[in-house]
Amino acid sequence: MMKGKRLIMVGRWEFIEPLGIIYLVGIAHRLGWEIRIHLVKGSDFGSLIKEVADFKPDIVGFSVWTGQHKETFAAADRIMEMGVRVAMGGPHATYFTEECEGHADWVVRGEGFRNFRLILENKLPFGMHFDEVRMAEGFPIPQRDIVYEQYSHFAKSPIKSIMCSIGCPFNCSYCFASCYNKMYGGFSLYLRSVDEIIDEVLRIRDNYPLELIYVQDDVFGIDLNWLREFTKKWNTLVKVPLHGQIRLELTNSEERLDLFKEAGFTGFTFAIEHGNDWIRKFVLHRAMENKLIHLGIEKLKKRGFAIRTEQMYALPLSDISGDLETLELNVNLNPDMMWSTIFAPCLGTALGEMAANLGIYRSRNSDDIDTSYWIKGVLHHIAGGKKLFEKPVLECATGLRDNPLARMRAVPADLLSADIYYGSDALFRIEYLNPLNNARYYDQATMLQCLSGWLSKVCQGYKLAADFINLPKEEWTWHRLGELTVKHLDGLGLRDQREIWRHDFIKLCGEFMAGEIPKKIKDNPYYFCYFPAGAILAQKLQSKGFFESEDWLLLSAISRNHLFEYGLYKIKKGDPPIVIR
């Protein structure tokens, strides 16, 4: 054992606990290392440099994420200048290994538990390392105590996370899963033993607040035999509610859904990504027809599961009409929570390369991607979007599974136009949006993202969305949104009903707010009528200053977290929504 050694583990700060670091810390703890955890908010590494100077670690280990990589490299360089060894792992180190090489003594690609142990034992030479044996030593025993002592909000949270498996058999174009599978010679599913998982969760349950376990597997429940064992033992020994991530294709098995219910799952998160079949098939490599989506969600709702859908706006070959189509699908599905983000391309993925080949993404280093993946659009979108590509793609396809779009290339004609080639054949000319129109599209997509959690709950909310985002940007105000909401509801014949909703909400709101209810809440009370504990949400927005700033990203963040607590996970109780569709 390496006694008396000091280690700092660096990760990205998020609301959920840093699960990878929790498992890695378990290795270091058993080897006798003194450990500090440092989670970086945004791109501010200043406090890390200070902690390195004060703590004087022997090694600093970075989990590197694309979007935060430039700042991570700068911090790592500074730490190496201070005479401290640096190790890098994580997503960016796995898929952009060579980029990391000049900023660390060790760069670990892929699954790194064994290599991390060897680094700490001084048995791994400097350089880039890839362990070809998948999960050679299995999952280490996690060490949550160290993380929770330094970041107590994770300990206090009633939701804790675990991993039950590693591996995804699907090939979505925007994800590195297919690249990951190729690294290891093809897809294989690594399943932890049920007994090992049970032991981990019992240690959490016996020592910390615990109301819900979030299973962070890419796709939970693929193996039915394993799921049968898990369900039986979980029901007998743990009996803690669960939330997981699945693919809708898994809902084809009635037995699997019954096992989920029996195990105690209260809800599921799954991706839809876009409302258009063609975009899903040819751009995203997710050949899910709307029929499968509707049927799968119907089965989940029938069993009482809470549902969160995930999607991306401003995708390559999409436009604002396509994004509204995504919202329309969600309005019709009526999930408990619609989650959305702005698409961020990663070179090395099929979609990142496709966007680059079509001249939509012009960076070759991912340095312009924002770590939040929320608000910064970096694409040069095409006027007309998918409409230009639909017929040529079908004409060039040689079979049901062929995707000619992946082999098309843009040859620039001038700054705002290009010819699309398929092999040596020029097929057609495209026009890119000019900078002003491109920025306008991103403004609209971002506003749509900010409001989708609410709009997806409003009857025909996609029409209300179109009315609002098509206004000039200077008219995007809370008051104007309220006016359009009244007009929208009245147009649906709901005038009398909305007056009842308004009365009921104002009454509830008065119970939570001392004194006069702020005018801006009265300007648009209908926003809150669609949320569980809507009066509490209004109070949160008031206390955080939204009605003064009208910061739509703040509205989105507070509303989203409120829905997590009261709508999806239901770890907090409140009045049901005044409006229930």
N, C-alpha and C positions, 0 to 999 in steps of 0.2 A: 504493500500500500504506500501511496505517496502522502505521508503525514505532513500536516502543517502548511499545505499549499493553499493559495488563495485564488478564487475564480469569480469573475463577474460574468453573468449570462445576460445578454442584451436582446430584447425583442421589441416588437411594436405594441404600443399601448392600445388596447381595445376594451370594450365593455365586458367581453367574455374572457375567462381566465386563459392564460397562455399555455395550452395543453401540451404542446411539444416541449416547452421548457420544463414543465412539471415532471415529465418523464425523464428528460436529460439530467435534471438536478438529482433525481434518484440515483443515477450512476455516480455522480460526483460525491454525493453524500456518503454512499457506501465505501468510497475510496478515501474518505477522511478529509475531503477538501472543505475549507471555509468558503461559504458561497454568498454572494450578493446577487440580487436580481435588479435589473434596470430596464424599465419599459419606457420607450421613447414616445412622447406625444408629438405628432407631426414630424417635423424634421429638425427639432432642437436637440442637438447632442451636447450642448454646453454643460449641462449638469452631469452627463456621463464623464466628460473629461475631468471635471472636478472630482468626481467620485474615484476615478482611477488614480488621480494624484494623492487623494487622502487614504484610500484603502490599500494601494500598492499591490495589485493582484499579480500573480504569475502569468495568468492567461485571461484574456477577454474573449468570450465566445459570442459571435453575432449570428442571429437568425436573420437573413437578409431577404427583404421583399422588394420586388420590382416596383418602382415608384418612390421608394425610399433609398434606393441603392446608391445614388450619387452622394447623398449626405452621409450614408453609412461608410462609403469608401473614404471620404474625407476624415471622418472620425477615426476610422481604423488606421489611416496613415499617421494621424497625430499620435495615437496610442503607441504605434510601433516606434515612432521617434522618441517616445518616453521610455523605451527599452522593455516594453511589455509584449509578450507573444500574443498573436491574434489567430483565432480559428473562425472560419466562416462555414455556415451550412444554411439550410432553408431553401425556399423556392428559387430565389435568384441564383444562388450558388449551384443549384441543381441544373438549371436550364441555361445559365450564362456563366458557366464555370470559369472559362478563360478570362472573362471580365474581372472576376474576383481575385485571380491569381496574384496580381501585383499588389494587392492590398491586405494580404494575410500570409501567415506562415503555413497554415493548413487550410485547404478548401475541400470540404466534404460534399460530394455529389450523391444525391439519392438518399436512401435509408442509411442513417448515420449512427445508430446506437453503438455498434461494435467499434467503429472508427473513433467515435468520441471517447469511449473507454480507453482505447489504445493511446490516444493523445494524452489523456490524463495520466496514464501509466508510463508516459515517456517511451512508448514503443512504436510510434509512428513517425517516420521521417517527414521533414517539411515537404510541401508540395500538394498536388491535387490527388484526391483519393476517391475511389468508387468501390464499394463492397458488392461484388457480383453475386454473393449469396444473399438472397432476399431474407430479411429479418433473421439474420444468422443467429442471434441470441434472443429473439423474441422481444417482447416489451419489457423494459426494466420496471421494477417496482417504483411507482411514482412517489415523489416527496413533496406533498402539498404544503406541509407545515412551513417550510422555508419560504415558499412563495406567499402564503397567506399571512405570515408574520410581517412581511415587508409591504404587502399590499392587502390591507385588512378588508377592503371592500369586496374582494373575491371571497374571503372567508365568510363574510356576512351575507353574501348573496344566497337566496334560497334555491338558486339554480346552479348546478355543477355539471361539468362536462366529462365525458369519457369517450374512449375509442374502443370499438369492438372488432373492427376489421380494417384492413387496408386494401384498396384496389377498386377500380371502376372498369367495367367491361365496355363502356360506351365511348364513342369517338366524337364528341362535340367539338366543332371546329375551333372554338374560342378557348378551349381548355387544354392543359398540358397532359391530361390523363393518357392519351394515346402515345405521346412522346415518352411518358414514364413507362408505359407497358413495353415499348420497344427497347428501352434501356435494359430491361430484364428479360428480353427474348419473348415477349408476348404477355397477355393478361394472365394473371393468376391471383386468386383471392386468398389473402392471409387472414385467417380467423383466429382470434385469441380464444383460449379455452374459457368456457362458461364459468368454471370455478374460479379462475383468475380474476375475471371481471367482477364476480360476486364479492370476492374478498376485497377488491379495491373499493367498491361502492359501500360495503359495510363499514369500512374504515372511515369513509366520509360521513355516513349516516350517524355513526356513533360519536363523532367529534365536532361536527359542524352543522349549522342550519341546512336542512335539505328538504325541499318540497317537490323538486322536479330534476330529473336527470336528462340532459340533452346529449343524445348519442350523435357524435360528430362525424360518423362514417360518411363517406361520399354517397354510398347507397347501402342502406341497412336492410338486412333480411333477405339477401340473395339466396343463401343456402337454407333450404327448408328443414333439413335434418338438424342443422345447428340451431335454427330458430325454434324448433320443437323443444329441444333441450333447454335453451335459454328461457323460454316461456314458463316451462314447468318449474325450474329452479328459482327464477325471479319471483314468481308468484308465491313460492313457498318461503323463501329466505329474505327477500328484500321488500317487496310490496311498496315501491316508490314509483310514482307516475313517471312516464317517459315522453320525450318528444324526439322525433328522428327525421332523417332526410332520406327520401326514396325517389325512385323514378315511377312515373305513372304506369309504365309497362308492367310493374309488379302487381298492379291491382287486378290483372287478369286472373290471378289465383285467389279464389274465395277462401281457401284454407289459410293462405298467408295473411289475409286481412283479418280473419277470425283469430289467428294467433297474435297478431298485433293487439287486437282488442283485449284478448285474454291476458296478455303480458302487462297491460296497464298503460299502453300508449294513449295519450290524450290528444295528440295531433301530429301533423307531418308538414314538413317544408319540402317543396319540390319546384323545379324550374319549368316554366313554359317558354320564357325568353322572348317570344314574339307572337303576335296574333295571326300572322299570315302563314298558311301552309307552305307556300313556295319559299319564303324566307327561311322558315324552319328547316326545310329539306335541303335546299341548295346552298344557303349561306351558313347555317348553323349546324348542319349535319345531324339534325334531330327530326327524323321522319315520323313525327307524331301527328296524326290527323286530328282535326277538331273533334271528331267522333270519339276517339280514344280519350281525349282530354275531358270531355263532358261526361262520358261514362265512368271514367276513373274517379272523378270528383263526386259524382252521384253515389258511387259505392262507398266512398270515404264518409260523405255526409250521412248516409244511411246508418252508418255505425257510430255516428256521433263524434267523429274526429274533428278537431279544429284544423283549419287549413291555411297555410301561408303559401302564396305563389310568388315566384321570382321571375323578373324579366329585365331586359335591357332596352333602353331608348338610344336613338342615334346610332343604330347599327349600320355597317356598310350596306348600301343599296336600299336602305330604308329612308323614309322621309317623314314629315310630320303627319301625313295621312296614314302611313303605316304604323306610327306610334299610337295614333288614336285608335287604330284597329286593335292594337294590343290592349289598350284600355277597354275598348268595347267588349272584347272577349272576357276580360275580368269582370266587367259589370254583369255580363250574362252568367258567369260562373258564381259570382257573389261569394268569394272566399272571406274568411275571417280577417285576413290581412293580405293586401297586395303590396309587395316589396319591389322596388325598382331602382335601377341605377343607370348612369350614363356609361355606354360601352367604352372600355379602354383596351386598345389592341396590344397584344404581346407578340413580338416577332418570335418565330419558332413554333407558334401554334399555326394550324392550317388557316384560320381566319386572319391572323396577323399577316401572314405571307400573302394571302389573297388580296387583302386591302392594300398591301405594298405593291403587288403586281398590277393592280388596277389604278394606281396613282392616287388612291384615296388616303393612304397613310404614307407620308414621305420621309419620316425619320427612319434611320437604320440602327438606332441604338436604344430605343425605349426610354431615353432620358427625359422626354417631355410628358411622360405619364405621371399623373398625380397619385400619391399614395392613397388618397381617400377613395378613388374610383367612383366619385359621386358627381363632381361638378365640372371637371375640366375635359372638354372635348378637343381632340387633336386631329380629327379627320377632315379631309377636303371632300365634301359630299358631292354626289353627282346629281345634276338636275334631271328629274324624271325617275331617278332611283331604279328600282327593279323592272319597271315597265319596259325599259330599253333592252333588258337582258332575257326576259322570260322566253320569247319565241326563239332567239338564237340558241339558248341553252338547250331547249327541247329538241331543236333541229340537229344539234351536234351530238346529243346523247346517243350512245351505242347500246344502252341497256338500262334497266330500271335503276341499277345502283350507280351508274356512271354520272359524274358531275363535271361537265365540261367547263363550268365556271372556274374551277380550280386551275385550269390550264389556259385561261385567257390572260392576255397581257395588254397593257395600255402603252402606246407609243405616243409621246406628247406631240401635238401639232403646234400648240402655243401654250401660254401660261394657263389658259382656262379651257383647253380642249385637248382631246387625245383620240387616236384611232384604236379600237379594240381589235386585237389580232387573236386568231385561234390557229396555232401553227404558223404557216406562212400566209394565211388568208386574212385580209382586213375585212371585218364583219360590219362595223358601223362606227360612227363618231359619237363621242360623248362630250358633254359640256359640264364642267365643274361649276358649282355655285361660286359666285364672286365673294370676296371676303365679307362684304356687308350682309349678303343673304346667308352665307354660311354661319356667321355670328348670330343672325336672327334665328336660324334653325336651332342652334344650340341654346339660345335663350328660351325658345319655346319648349324644347325637350326638357331643359332643366326645370322650368316651371311645371311642366307636366309631371316630372318626377316628384317635385315637392308636394303636389296636390293629389297624386294618384291614390294614396292610402284612403283619402276621403272620397274622391270622385268615383272610385270603384264601388262604393256603397250607395251612391245616388242613382235613382232610376234614370236610365239613359244619360248617365254622367258624362259619357264621351261627347255628347252634344253640348253640354254645358262647358266642358273643357275646350272644345273648338271655339265656342263663342268668346271665351276669356282669352285664350292664348293668341287669337287672331286680332285682338285689340293692339293698338300701339303700346309699346312697353311702358310708356309713362302713365298709361291707364291701368297698369297692373297694381291695383291697390286693394286693400281689404274691403273698403267701402264699395268699390266697383264690383268686386266678387259677390258681395252680398246682394247688390242690385240685380246682377245677372241670375243669381240663384233664385230670387223671387220670381223673376220673369220666366225662368226655366220651369219651376214648379207650377206656376200658374198656367203655363202652356200645356202642362200635362193634366190639367183639370184638378189640381191639388190645392187650390187657393184656400178653401175652407179648412182643409186638413193641416196646411202649413201654419195657419193662424193658431190652431190647437197646439201644434208642436212648439211654436214660439212661446205660447203662454206657459206650457208645461216646463219648458227649459228655463225660462226666466224665473219661474217659481223655484225650481231646483237650485238654480244658480244663487238665488238669494240666501239659501241655506248655507252656502259655502263661503260667501264673500260678505265681509262686514261693510255696512254702509251701502251707498249707491252702486249699482252694477255699472261698470264702465260703459261709456257710450259706444265704443267700438265693438264690444260684445253684443250690444243690442243692434248694431248695424248689420251684423251677420250671425244671428244665433243658430242658423240652420246648419252651419259647419259642425257644431257640437252635438246636434240631435242624432247624428249617425254613429257616434262613438259610445261605447260603454263608459259609464262614469263621465259623461260629457261635461258636466259642471266642474268636475275636478280638473279636466283638461283645460277648460277655460281659465281656471284659477292658476294653473301652471304657466300658461302663456302670459297671463297678466304679471305674475311674479318675475318671469324671466325677461320682461320688457318687450315682448313681441309687438304689442299694440302701439308702442312708441317707434320702434325701429322698422316694423314691417319687413323684417329679415325672413324671407321665405324659406331659406335653408334652416333657420332656427325653428320655424313652424314645423317643417318636415321632421326634424330630429326629435322634437318634443312629442309630436303626434305619433311618430313611429314607436318611440319607447313606451308611450302610453298604451298603444295597441298591444305591444309585447306583454305588458303586465296584466292588462285587463281583458284583452281580447283573445290572444293566442295561447299564452301559457296559463293565464287566469290565476296567477299567484297573488293577485290583489282582487278584492271584491268591491263592486260598486253597482250603481243602478244600471239596468240594461239600457241599451240605446232607446231613445224615444221613437226613432224610426227604425222599424225592422222589416226588411223586404222578405 
